Amino acid sequence: MKLPLVASATAVLAGLVLTGMAGAASAAVYPIKSAQLTKNRLYLTGALAPTTCREKPVRPRHVPLAKAYVRAITACLNAAWGAHLATAGMSFVAPRVSFVTRKGTRFCGARWDEQAGTYCVASKKFAIGLDKTMLADPSDLFLMDTVAHEYGHHLQNLAGIHHAFLYEPYRNKKEELEQLRRFELQAECLSGVFIGSVWAGLDRTGDDWRFLLDVVRGSGDENTKVKDHGKGRNQRYWLNKGFTAAAPSACNTWAAPAWRVS
């Protein structure tokens, strides 16, 4: 069973805390053996149905507006994924959401540091950090991406991916970190799936999407000590892959070659 790892990037796994593709098996340095990870039922549920999601107005350094924004996006996520899983015959429970506005706050038994968001497996609750960095320009899509990423961890929890991930064996720290990157990159891809499904109803432009991809590209493991979320180019790849497909089938990071989850 994996032990907790501390990460500093777009989002952090909190609470209980880490076969190659056809033709790419040789590139999978540490192939994943669990069918619950590589062949999960979630991948067979089809595309997320297009829905309308209205963003609430936000302003720099305005916490109440940011909270209202996050709650509205969470409601959209509940509606989209709740209907999707129901159609697929999978159980659904909506997560709870809370907020952290200062460093040092305790959430899910751990001290809040500089992460943008954290999901707590035990309580099925996620927290979003509304610090100076997040609120400097909350009008871009990064706040939506953060919420949808944490929601991606909730989906992993509901689908049994989180449990299988915890008990997937590993031989050393390097392999454990690769598994954690697969886990985090999948949550980022699921974020892209949601954003892609509501994109037509958002008052956004292609420039908004490209700006988010640039932000994500610049927030990779190249800038951190712990290599647990993936290089910027891979975070960007999985987010965009989910967005383009708007389907969970695009997010099987567990069967991807090692270089795509580095």
Secondary structure, DSSP 8 states (H G I E B T S, - for coil): --------SS-EEES------TTTGGG-SS----HHHHS-GGGGS--------------TT-HHHHHHHHHHHHHHHHHHHHHHHHHTT------EEEEE-STT-EETTEE--S-SEEEETTTTEEEEE--HHHHSSTTSTHHHHHHHHHHHHHHHHHTTHHHHHHT---SSHHHHHHHHHHHHHHHHHHHHHHHHHHGGGSS--HHHHHHHHHHHHTTSGGG-SS--S--HHHHHHHHHHHHHH-SGGGG-GGGS-GGGG-
